[in-house]
């Protein structure tokens, strides 16, 4: 398939298969241990940005319940509409994260789970630099990236008759991008999925 606008494929895929994705990946329970660790690391009443927030469940909902202020951004209009219904006490923005304008040093943490892998490879380093700039010194980044280099399309994503597109760098490249963006990688682990998997990174903006 000739992909002229991969971001449109991603947007349309999540617009059309929002609920199917939710069922397939257990949205109510996924990421539980990661969210718990984040809650242990951020200050009270923290400000958190969720890049690729989906429906806001479970990340935004868990953080809001714990008393934090959350802003979520997602390219899918359907995902954002559902997030506003499911997590009314958070703020949600429908936007392409690579074009998002936010004040520097305005968040205690930025979360991006299974979202960077839908951003064109050539745009990922600049987005990570922007994410680092949005963090306060000492702020946390929790994110997943690709494990092996691969870019491609699934023409029948989740068996729903809709295409989906991904773009991965390998783990070492992702690590180097984080460091170049001004983040200290504190922890890195392989997260298996199917025949391959992703990499989970905990990184912290260099305190000054």
Residue frames relative to the residue before (quaternion, step in Angstrom):
aa qw qx qy qz dx dy dz
X 1.0000 0.0000 0.0000 0.0000 0.00 0.00 0.00
X 0.3517 -0.7217 0.5589 0.2075 3.58 -0.91 0.91
X 0.1436 -0.8171 0.5563 0.0477 3.56 -0.34 1.27
X 0.1482 -0.8082 0.5664 0.0641 3.57 -0.37 1.22
X 0.7979 0.1033 -0.0325 0.5929 3.58 1.03 -0.73
X 0.1721 -0.8320 0.5170 0.1041 3.60 0.19 1.20
X 0.6131 0.5549 -0.3621 0.4302 3.59 1.05 -0.64
X 0.6273 0.5240 -0.3400 0.4651 3.56 1.11 -0.64
X 0.6010 0.5409 -0.3515 0.4719 3.58 1.09 -0.65
X 0.6585 0.5050 -0.3047 0.4675 3.58 0.93 -0.89
X 0.6599 0.5104 -0.3098 0.4562 3.57 0.86 -0.96
X 0.7004 0.4727 -0.2779 0.4570 3.55 0.80 -1.02
X 0.6235 0.5581 -0.3407 0.4286 3.57 1.01 -0.78
X 0.7124 0.4265 -0.2583 0.4939 3.57 0.89 -0.90
X 0.5757 0.5670 -0.3802 0.4501 3.60 1.11 -0.55
X 0.7660 0.4051 -0.2031 0.4559 3.56 0.83 -1.03
X 0.8022 0.2785 -0.1306 0.5117 3.59 1.05 -0.70
X 0.1656 0.8280 -0.5195 0.1306 3.58 1.12 0.57
X 0.7409 0.4086 -0.2415 0.4753 3.59 0.70 -1.04
X 0.6137 0.5367 -0.3554 0.4573 3.59 1.06 -0.66
X 0.6294 0.5266 -0.3235 0.4709 3.60 1.01 -0.81
X 0.6327 0.5506 -0.3140 0.4450 3.54 0.97 -0.93
X 0.6881 0.4678 -0.2776 0.4802 3.58 0.90 -0.91
X 0.6728 0.5331 -0.3021 0.4146 3.57 0.91 -0.92
X 0.8048 0.2907 -0.1264 0.5017 3.56 0.99 -0.81
X 0.4891 -0.7161 0.4147 0.2755 3.59 1.18 0.43
X 0.0331 -0.8729 0.4864 0.0171 3.54 0.84 1.00
X 0.6315 0.5635 -0.3506 0.4010 3.59 1.00 -0.69
X 0.8108 0.3011 -0.1218 0.4870 3.58 1.01 -0.76
X 0.5330 0.6565 -0.4183 0.3316 3.62 1.14 -0.37
X 0.8213 0.2667 -0.2247 0.4515 3.53 -1.30 0.55
X 0.3105 0.8049 -0.4814 0.1549 3.62 1.21 0.05
X 0.7031 0.4547 -0.2906 0.4630 3.61 0.79 -0.93
X 0.6334 0.5276 -0.3413 0.4516 3.60 1.02 -0.72
X 0.6465 0.5058 -0.3239 0.4703 3.59 0.94 -0.84
X 0.6326 0.5414 -0.3293 0.4453 3.57 0.99 -0.82
X 0.6623 0.4912 -0.3041 0.4770 3.57 0.96 -0.83
X 0.6301 0.5261 -0.3385 0.4600 3.59 1.01 -0.75
X 0.6450 0.5261 -0.3209 0.4519 3.57 0.94 -0.87
X 0.6552 0.5097 -0.3101 0.4634 3.58 1.09 -0.65
X 0.7320 0.4665 -0.2276 0.4413 3.58 1.14 -0.57
X 0.7041 0.4543 -0.2760 0.4709 3.61 1.12 -0.47
X 0.5621 -0.6169 0.4239 0.3519 3.62 -1.13 0.53
X 0.6603 -0.4678 0.3910 0.4385 3.56 -1.30 0.15
X 0.8424 0.1044 -0.1042 0.5182 3.57 -1.15 0.73
X 0.1882 0.8132 -0.5233 0.1719 3.56 0.95 0.89
X 0.3533 -0.6751 0.5939 0.2583 3.54 -1.33 0.34
X 0.0318 -0.8157 0.5755 -0.0501 3.57 -0.72 1.12
X 0.2014 -0.7525 0.6178 0.1072 3.54 -1.07 0.87
X 0.1433 -0.7759 0.6113 0.0613 3.56 -0.90 0.99
X 0.1502 -0.8076 0.5688 0.0401 3.57 -0.33 1.31
X 0.7740 0.1232 -0.1547 0.6015 3.55 -0.43 1.26
X 0.1226 0.8785 -0.4515 0.0965 3.52 1.06 0.91
X 0.3017 -0.7594 0.5271 0.2333 3.61 1.15 -0.39
X 0.8042 -0.2547 0.2075 0.4953 3.57 -0.94 -0.91
X 0.5682 -0.6124 0.3803 0.3969 3.59 1.26 0.07
X 0.6684 0.4374 -0.2851 0.5297 3.58 1.31 -0.04
X 0.5982 -0.2665 -0.7556 -0.0096 1.51 -1.58 1.94
X 0.4842 0.7268 -0.4279 0.2328 3.61 1.17 -0.42
X 0.7289 0.4220 -0.2617 0.4714 3.60 0.53 -1.14
X 0.6551 0.5249 -0.3233 0.4367 3.58 0.90 -0.87
X 0.6673 0.5005 -0.3065 0.4586 3.59 0.91 -0.88
X 0.6758 0.4969 -0.2944 0.4580 3.57 0.95 -0.87
X 0.6450 0.5068 -0.3200 0.4740 3.59 0.98 -0.82
X 0.6334 0.5365 -0.3251 0.4531 3.58 0.96 -0.85
X 0.7013 0.4550 -0.2574 0.4847 3.57 1.10 -0.71
X 0.6325 -0.5929 0.3113 0.3893 3.58 1.28 0.20
X 0.5391 0.6276 -0.4040 0.3902 3.57 1.22 0.32
X 0.4322 -0.6789 0.5344 0.2583 3.55 -1.28 0.45
X 0.0748 -0.8444 0.5297 -0.0296 3.55 -0.51 1.21
X 0.0915 -0.7346 0.6695 0.0615 3.51 -1.16 0.81
X 0.1000 -0.7998 0.5908 0.0357 3.57 -0.79 1.01
X 0.0879 -0.7786 0.6194 0.0495 3.55 -1.10 0.71
X 0.0917 0.7809 -0.6115 0.0888 3.56 -1.00 0.84
X 0.5006 -0.6734 0.4624 0.2864 3.57 -1.11 0.69
X 0.6571 0.5314 -0.2946 0.4462 3.59 1.24 -0.48
X 0.4215 -0.7143 0.5059 0.2371 3.56 -0.71 1.08
X 0.6483 0.5153 -0.3218 0.4590 3.59 1.00 -0.80
X 0.6481 0.5137 -0.3252 0.4586 3.58 0.90 -0.85
X 0.6695 0.4942 -0.3003 0.4662 3.58 0.93 -0.87
X 0.6339 0.5210 -0.3402 0.4593 3.60 0.96 -0.77
X 0.6733 0.4815 -0.2965 0.4764 3.57 0.92 -0.86
X 0.6206 0.5468 -0.3429 0.4453 3.59 1.04 -0.75
X 0.6567 0.5103 -0.3182 0.4550 3.58 0.95 -0.83
X 0.6548 0.4924 -0.3087 0.4833 3.57 1.14 -0.61
X 0.7314 0.4564 -0.2345 0.4492 3.57 0.92 -0.95
X 0.7889 0.1485 -0.0647 0.5928 3.59 1.10 -0.70
X 0.0719 -0.8698 0.4863 0.0411 3.60 0.53 1.15
X 0.6678 0.5145 -0.3120 0.4382 3.61 1.17 -0.39
X 0.6161 0.4829 -0.3686 0.5015 3.59 1.26 0.19
X 0.4139 -0.6706 0.5510 0.2746 3.56 -1.32 0.26
X 0.0705 -0.8169 0.5724 0.0079 3.57 -0.87 0.94
X 0.1529 -0.7863 0.5978 0.0314 3.54 -1.02 0.96
X 0.2550 -0.7345 0.6057 0.1695 3.60 -0.87 0.93
X 0.3373 0.7365 -0.5126 0.2846 3.58 -0.33 1.23
X 0.4996 -0.5573 0.5617 0.3526 3.49 -1.42 0.24
X 0.4507 -0.7313 0.4373 0.2661 3.59 -0.49 1.17
X 0.6395 0.5476 -0.3378 0.4207 3.60 1.06 -0.67
X 0.7138 0.4052 -0.2452 0.5159 3.59 1.25 -0.33
X 0.4412 0.7246 -0.4344 0.3027 3.57 1.30 0.02
X 0.1649 -0.7676 0.6132 0.0871 3.56 -1.00 0.88
X 0.1080 0.7884 -0.5926 0.1248 3.58 -0.59 1.16
X 0.5928 -0.5826 0.4062 0.3798 3.60 -1.12 0.56
X 0.5037 -0.6412 0.4838 0.3179 3.57 -1.06 0.72
X 0.8526 0.1383 -0.1252 0.4881 3.54 -1.24 0.67
X 0.4357 0.7242 -0.4311 0.3160 3.57 0.99 0.85
X 0.7409 0.3609 -0.2223 0.5210 3.62 1.25 -0.04
X 0.4272 -0.6832 0.5373 0.2491 3.53 -1.17 0.71
X 0.7928 0.0099 -0.0085 0.6094 3.57 1.21 -0.44
X 0.1272 -0.7379 0.6549 0.1022 3.52 -1.28 0.55
X 0.1386 -0.7782 0.6112 0.0404 3.54 -0.88 1.06
X 0.1023 0.7768 -0.6186 0.0585 3.59 -1.01 0.78
X 0.0300 0.8324 -0.5454 0.0940 3.56 -0.01 1.36
X 0.8536 -0.0638 -0.0118 0.5169 3.56 -0.70 1.18
X 0.5211 0.6201 -0.4175 0.4118 3.57 1.06 0.81
X 0.6234 0.5448 -0.3470 0.4407 3.60 0.94 -0.82
X 0.6325 0.5617 -0.3288 0.4200 3.59 1.08 -0.68
X 0.6657 0.4527 -0.3094 0.5062 3.60 1.29 -0.09
X 0.5634 0.5752 -0.3872 0.4492 3.60 1.31 0.14
X 0.5471 -0.6052 0.4456 0.3686 3.65 -0.90 0.77
X 0.6101 -0.6269 0.3518 0.3333 3.53 -0.86 1.07
X 0.6894 0.5022 -0.2919 0.4329 3.56 0.91 -0.92
X 0.6830 0.4735 -0.2866 0.4767 3.60 1.22 -0.33
X 0.5273 0.6804 -0.4001 0.3145 3.60 1.19 -0.31
X 0.6516 0.5089 -0.3602 0.4322 3.69 0.82 -0.75
X 0.6664 0.4987 -0.3105 0.4590 3.59 0.91 -0.85
X 0.6317 0.5186 -0.3391 0.4659 3.59 1.03 -0.72
X 0.6446 0.5084 -0.3293 0.4665 3.60 0.95 -0.78
X 0.6262 0.5203 -0.3402 0.4706 3.59 1.06 -0.67
X 0.6447 0.5040 -0.3191 0.4780 3.59 1.02 -0.76
X 0.6220 0.5368 -0.3337 0.4623 3.57 1.00 -0.83
X 0.6541 0.5078 -0.3154 0.4635 3.59 0.92 -0.89
X 0.6633 0.5119 -0.3104 0.4490 3.59 1.00 -0.79
X 0.6498 0.5171 -0.3202 0.4559 3.59 1.13 -0.58
X 0.6163 0.5566 -0.3426 0.4394 3.58 1.22 -0.38
X 0.4473 -0.6268 0.5597 0.3062 3.52 -1.18 0.61
X 0.6258 -0.5138 0.3979 0.4313 3.62 -1.12 0.44
X 0.7838 0.2516 -0.2211 0.5229 3.57 -0.77 1.05
X 0.4951 0.6759 -0.4172 0.3520 3.58 1.29 -0.13
X 0.4494 -0.7241 0.4798 0.2088 3.54 -1.20 0.67
X 0.1404 -0.7223 0.6670 0.1170 3.50 -1.27 0.66
X 0.0471 -0.7582 0.6504 -0.0017 3.55 -0.91 1.04
X 0.2279 0.8045 -0.5155 0.1875 3.57 -0.45 1.14
X 0.2831 -0.7176 0.6030 0.2035 3.50 -1.33 0.35
X 0.1078 -0.7767 0.6198 0.0318 3.52 -1.15 0.77
X 0.6572 -0.4582 0.3906 0.4534 3.53 -1.28 -0.18
X 0.3862 -0.6989 0.5508 0.2429 3.57 -1.28 0.40
X 0.7750 0.1345 -0.0669 0.6138 3.57 1.05 -0.79
X 0.5556 -0.6152 0.4440 0.3402 3.57 -1.12 0.68
X 0.2942 0.7323 -0.5693 0.2305 3.56 -0.77 1.06
X 0.0046 -0.7565 0.6539 0.0102 3.53 -1.10 0.78
X 0.3081 0.7677 -0.5160 0.2224 3.57 -0.79 0.94
X 0.4229 -0.6959 0.5419 0.2078 3.49 -1.43 0.11
X 0.2038 -0.7073 0.6595 0.1526 3.54 -1.19 0.69
X 0.3352 -0.7897 0.4821 0.1780 3.56 -0.48 1.20
X 0.7694 0.2282 -0.1278 0.5827 3.60 1.22 -0.42
X 0.0559 -0.8538 0.5176 -0.0046 3.54 0.68 1.18
X 0.8544 0.0099 -0.0621 0.5157 3.55 -0.88 1.06
X 0.5759 -0.6052 0.3723 0.4042 3.58 1.21 0.41
X 0.5179 0.6842 -0.3786 0.3467 3.56 1.26 0.36
X 0.5243 -0.6686 0.4016 0.3417 3.58 1.25 0.19
X 0.6164 0.5110 -0.3295 0.5004 3.57 1.28 0.41
X 0.4292 -0.7053 0.5022 0.2574 3.60 -1.00 0.78
X 0.0531 -0.7589 0.6466 0.0558 3.55 -1.28 0.54
X 0.2217 -0.7968 0.5593 0.0559 3.55 -1.13 0.79
X 0.0592 -0.7916 0.6081 0.0068 3.57 -1.08 0.83
X 0.0572 -0.7728 0.6300 0.0514 3.55 -1.30 0.41
X 0.0300 -0.8327 0.5501 -0.0555 3.58 -0.38 1.31
X 0.2144 -0.6677 0.6840 0.2008 3.49 -1.31 0.53
X 0.5590 -0.5778 0.4395 0.4007 3.59 -1.22 0.11
X 0.7267 -0.4688 0.2835 0.4143 3.55 -1.29 0.37
X 0.6657 0.5127 -0.3177 0.4393 3.60 0.87 -0.89
X 0.6452 0.5130 -0.3180 0.4684 3.58 1.02 -0.78
X 0.6453 0.5124 -0.3228 0.4657 3.57 0.95 -0.85
X 0.6331 0.5261 -0.3301 0.4620 3.58 0.98 -0.83
X 0.6724 0.4979 -0.3052 0.4549 3.59 0.89 -0.90
X 0.6271 0.5310 -0.3373 0.4593 3.59 1.04 -0.69
X 0.6388 0.5243 -0.3248 0.4600 3.58 0.98 -0.82
X 0.6667 0.4979 -0.3004 0.4662 3.57 0.92 -0.92
X 0.6573 0.5115 -0.3093 0.4590 3.58 0.94 -0.88
X 0.6453 0.5274 -0.3138 0.4548 3.58 1.13 -0.66
X 0.5760 -0.6042 0.3718 0.4062 3.60 1.25 -0.21
X 0.5446 0.6034 -0.3975 0.4259 3.56 1.20 0.52
X 0.3232 -0.7140 0.5882 0.1994 3.56 -1.07 0.78
X 0.3067 -0.7494 0.5574 0.1835 3.59 -0.65 1.09
X 0.2085 -0.8098 0.5445 0.0658 3.54 -0.52 1.27
X 0.7984 -0.0352 0.0661 0.5975 3.57 1.03 -0.79
X 0.0299 -0.7803 0.6243 -0.0215 3.53 -1.13 0.78
X 0.1126 0.8045 -0.5778 0.0788 3.59 -0.87 0.87
X 0.4790 -0.6498 0.5180 0.2828 3.52 -1.21 0.66
X 0.1272 -0.7728 0.6198 0.0506 3.56 -0.93 0.97
X 0.2912 -0.8041 0.4875 0.1760 3.61 -0.23 1.21
X 0.0836 0.7554 -0.6488 0.0368 3.53 -1.23 0.62
X 0.8247 -0.0229 -0.0266 0.5645 3.57 -0.57 1.12
X 0.8025 -0.2465 0.2050 0.5032 3.57 -0.87 -0.98
X 0.7500 0.2702 -0.1836 0.5752 3.58 1.24 -0.09
X 0.2256 -0.7839 0.5513 0.1751 3.59 -0.78 -0.98
X 0.4656 -0.6482 0.5328 0.2815 3.51 -1.35 -0.32
X 0.3793 -0.6856 0.5571 0.2751 3.56 -1.31 -0.03
X 0.2485 -0.7437 0.6063 0.1327 3.54 -0.97 0.97
X 0.0833 -0.7950 0.6004 0.0217 3.56 -0.86 1.00
X 0.1156 -0.6945 0.7030 0.1007 3.48 -1.23 0.76
X 0.1029 0.7959 -0.5884 0.0987 3.59 -0.67 1.05
X 0.2190 -0.7894 0.5657 0.0945 3.54 -1.16 0.59
X 0.4706 -0.6595 0.4976 0.3098 3.55 -0.96 0.80
X 0.5432 -0.6391 0.4425 0.3174 3.51 -0.91 0.96
X 0.3616 -0.7233 0.5452 0.2209 3.57 -0.78 1.02
X 0.1363 -0.7919 0.5914 0.0675 3.56 -1.03 0.81
